[in-house]
Amino acid sequence: MRSLKLTFAAFAASALLAGCMGNDVERAAVGAAVGGVGSAAVGGNMGTGALVGAAAGALADDVERAIR
């Protein structure tokens, strides 16, 4: 259960922070960095955090458009 909460938190933080970048590659890079560091900081798996963060970053603008 803790892992699921950490994954969700990494996804949310990455999507919010990466949404400021110009394109999908930049958002994915920022998301991976934020997700990896954030996950490692709270004792999670850095690789999983980076993967989830990259996905969140790359999809941030698509989700925003879908919501509107």
Z-matrix of the N, CA and C atoms (Angstrom, degrees):
N
C 1 1.443
C 2 1.530 1 111.24
N 3 1.332 2 116.13 1 -38.77
C 4 1.465 3 120.09 2 179.36
C 5 1.521 4 110.13 3 -62.07
N 6 1.321 5 116.53 4 -39.79
C 7 1.463 6 120.72 5 -179.99
C 8 1.526 7 111.14 6 -62.81
N 9 1.309 8 117.58 7 -39.21
C 10 1.458 9 121.59 8 178.67
C 11 1.530 10 110.70 9 -65.13
N 12 1.312 11 117.21 10 -40.97
C 13 1.460 12 121.13 11 178.04
C 14 1.527 13 110.67 12 -64.82
N 15 1.327 14 116.90 13 -42.08
C 16 1.461 15 120.30 14 178.75
C 17 1.524 16 111.07 15 -65.58
N 18 1.321 17 116.47 16 -39.46
C 19 1.465 18 120.24 17 178.83
C 20 1.521 19 110.10 18 -63.87
N 21 1.311 20 117.14 19 -44.38
C 22 1.461 21 120.62 20 178.56
C 23 1.523 22 110.94 21 -63.33
N 24 1.326 23 117.18 22 -43.59
C 25 1.465 24 120.90 23 -179.99
C 26 1.524 25 110.88 24 -63.28
N 27 1.321 26 117.37 25 -41.64
C 28 1.468 27 120.71 26 178.32
C 29 1.517 28 110.45 27 -65.05
N 30 1.320 29 116.68 28 -40.89
C 31 1.462 30 120.60 29 179.02
C 32 1.526 31 110.76 30 -62.54
N 33 1.309 32 117.12 31 -47.02
C 34 1.464 33 121.21 32 -178.17
C 35 1.526 34 111.48 33 -64.91
N 36 1.323 35 117.21 34 -46.30
C 37 1.467 36 120.46 35 -179.56
C 38 1.516 37 111.00 36 -63.66
N 39 1.315 38 117.12 37 -41.83
C 40 1.466 39 120.82 38 -179.39
C 41 1.518 40 111.38 39 -66.04
N 42 1.311 41 116.34 40 -41.46
C 43 1.464 42 119.50 41 -179.85
C 44 1.519 43 110.86 42 -64.49
N 45 1.324 44 116.83 43 -40.86
C 46 1.463 45 119.96 44 -179.58
C 47 1.526 46 112.09 45 -67.79
N 48 1.321 47 116.53 46 -44.81
C 49 1.461 48 119.64 47 -177.54
C 50 1.518 49 112.48 48 -75.70
N 51 1.302 50 116.93 49 -36.23
C 52 1.462 51 120.15 50 -176.87
C 53 1.521 52 112.20 51 -77.39
N 54 1.311 53 117.77 52 -15.84
C 55 1.458 54 120.74 53 -179.25
C 56 1.520 55 113.70 54 -63.31
N 57 1.311 56 117.77 55 -14.01
C 58 1.468 57 121.81 56 -177.62
C 59 1.526 58 112.80 57 -86.07
N 60 1.297 59 118.95 58 -9.17
C 61 1.462 60 122.15 59 -176.45
C 62 1.525 61 110.65 60 -81.29
N 63 1.349 62 116.21 61 168.52
C 64 1.455 63 121.27 62 -172.77
C 65 1.512 64 116.47 63 -84.01
N 66 1.335 65 118.91 64 -33.51
C 67 1.457 66 119.64 65 -177.96
C 68 1.532 67 110.38 66 -142.09
N 69 1.328 68 116.04 67 175.33
C 70 1.470 69 120.77 68 -175.37
C 71 1.528 70 112.97 69 -61.52
N 72 1.329 71 117.63 70 -37.98
C 73 1.472 72 120.47 71 -178.78
C 74 1.523 73 110.57 72 -65.95
N 75 1.331 74 116.89 73 -44.37
C 76 1.464 75 120.22 74 178.04
C 77 1.523 76 110.95 75 -64.15
N 78 1.322 77 116.59 76 -43.52
C 79 1.471 78 119.83 77 178.95
C 80 1.520 79 111.17 78 -63.49
N 81 1.325 80 117.93 79 -39.55
C 82 1.466 81 120.80 80 178.82
C 83 1.525 82 110.90 81 -65.24
N 84 1.341 83 116.83 82 -40.60
C 85 1.469 84 120.13 83 179.65
C 86 1.525 85 111.40 84 -64.68
N 87 1.315 86 116.97 85 -45.77
C 88 1.466 87 120.72 86 178.58
C 89 1.531 88 109.95 87 -65.23
N 90 1.317 89 116.15 88 -42.68
C 91 1.465 90 119.82 89 178.66
C 92 1.518 91 112.53 90 -60.74
N 93 1.342 92 116.57 91 -41.24
C 94 1.465 93 120.66 92 178.97
C 95 1.523 94 110.80 93 -64.29
N 96 1.325 95 116.19 94 -43.20
C 97 1.466 96 119.57 95 179.96
C 98 1.530 97 111.22 96 -64.14
N 99 1.315 98 116.16 97 -47.61
C 100 1.463 99 120.25 98 -178.61
C 101 1.521 100 110.61 99 -66.23
N 102 1.317 101 116.84 100 -43.47
C 103 1.460 102 120.32 101 -179.79
C 104 1.521 103 112.78 102 -64.57
N 105 1.328 104 116.33 103 -43.35
C 106 1.465 105 120.10 104 179.78
C 107 1.510 106 112.97 105 -65.30
N 108 1.326 107 116.25 106 -48.10
C 109 1.466 108 120.34 107 -179.64
C 110 1.528 109 110.83 108 -67.17
N 111 1.311 110 116.58 109 -43.19
C 112 1.462 111 119.57 110 179.51
C 113 1.520 112 112.82 111 -62.80
N 114 1.319 113 115.75 112 -41.60
C 115 1.459 114 119.79 113 179.51
C 116 1.528 115 111.11 114 -66.23
N 117 1.322 116 116.41 115 -43.32
C 118 1.464 117 119.84 116 178.99
C 119 1.527 118 111.13 117 -65.44
N 120 1.328 119 116.97 118 -34.91
C 121 1.465 120 120.80 119 -178.52
C 122 1.524 121 112.63 120 -64.69
N 123 1.320 122 117.04 121 -29.34
C 124 1.463 123 119.58 122 -179.51
C 125 1.522 124 112.39 123 -103.24
N 126 1.334 125 115.96 124 13.66
C 127 1.460 126 120.04 125 175.00
C 128 1.510 127 115.07 126 89.04
N 129 1.318 128 118.09 127 12.47
C 130 1.460 129 121.38 128 178.59
C 131 1.521 130 112.34 129 -90.12
N 132 1.305 131 115.71 130 -174.41
C 133 1.452 132 122.29 131 179.45
C 134 1.520 133 109.57 132 -84.03
N 135 1.322 134 117.00 133 120.33
C 136 1.465 135 121.48 134 -176.42
C 137 1.525 136 111.66 135 -63.48
N 138 1.319 137 117.23 136 -38.97
C 139 1.468 138 120.94 137 -179.85
C 140 1.518 139 112.45 138 -63.90
N 141 1.322 140 115.55 139 -43.42
C 142 1.462 141 119.54 140 178.14
C 143 1.519 142 110.84 141 -65.75
N 144 1.324 143 116.67 142 -41.53
C 145 1.460 144 120.64 143 177.84
C 146 1.512 145 112.07 144 -61.25
N 147 1.331 146 116.18 145 -41.06
C 148 1.466 147 120.32 146 178.90
C 149 1.518 148 111.04 147 -66.98
N 150 1.312 149 117.44 148 -40.38
C 151 1.470 150 121.49 149 179.69
C 152 1.528 151 110.89 150 -65.21
N 153 1.304 152 116.71 151 -46.35
C 154 1.469 153 120.87 152 179.05
C 155 1.524 154 110.06 153 -65.64
N 156 1.331 155 116.74 154 -40.93
C 157 1.450 156 120.67 155 178.91
C 158 1.518 157 112.74 156 -63.81
N 159 1.320 158 116.80 157 -40.69
C 160 1.466 159 120.35 158 178.30
C 161 1.522 160 110.62 159 -63.82
N 162 1.312 161 116.07 160 -42.69
C 163 1.470 162 119.39 161 178.71
C 164 1.526 163 110.71 162 -63.94
N 165 1.322 164 116.33 163 -43.29
C 166 1.466 165 120.04 164 179.40
C 167 1.517 166 110.83 165 -62.86
N 168 1.313 167 116.56 166 -43.00
C 169 1.454 168 119.94 167 179.87
C 170 1.512 169 113.01 168 -64.53
N 171 1.322 170 115.78 169 -44.06
C 172 1.461 171 119.93 170 -178.42
C 173 1.525 172 112.02 171 -66.39
N 174 1.311 173 116.93 172 -30.54
C 175 1.466 174 120.77 173 -176.58
C 176 1.526 175 113.81 174 -98.15
N 177 1.337 176 117.84 175 -0.23
C 178 1.470 177 120.69 176 -174.91
C 179 1.519 178 112.78 177 -57.39
N 180 1.325 179 117.69 178 -46.03
C 181 1.465 180 119.29 179 -177.91
C 182 1.520 181 111.84 180 -71.50
N 183 1.343 182 117.62 181 -32.06
C 184 1.453 183 120.89 182 178.15
C 185 1.530 184 111.05 183 -66.59
N 186 1.317 185 116.40 184 -40.36
C 187 1.453 186 121.24 185 178.33
C 188 1.533 187 109.83 186 -66.32
N 189 1.321 188 115.98 187 -41.80
C 190 1.461 189 119.69 188 179.72
C 191 1.536 190 110.94 189 -61.30
N 192 1.324 191 116.40 190 -43.15
C 193 1.471 192 119.78 191 178.64
C 194 1.518 193 111.40 192 -65.72
N 195 1.311 194 117.93 193 -37.14
C 196 1.466 195 121.88 194 -179.58
C 197 1.522 196 111.40 195 -67.10
N 198 1.327 197 116.79 196 -32.79
C 199 1.460 198 121.28 197 -178.55
C 200 1.524 199 110.88 198 -73.11
N 201 1.309 200 116.99 199 -33.56
C 202 1.479 201 120.29 200 -176.24
C 203 1.464 202 111.71 201 -70.57
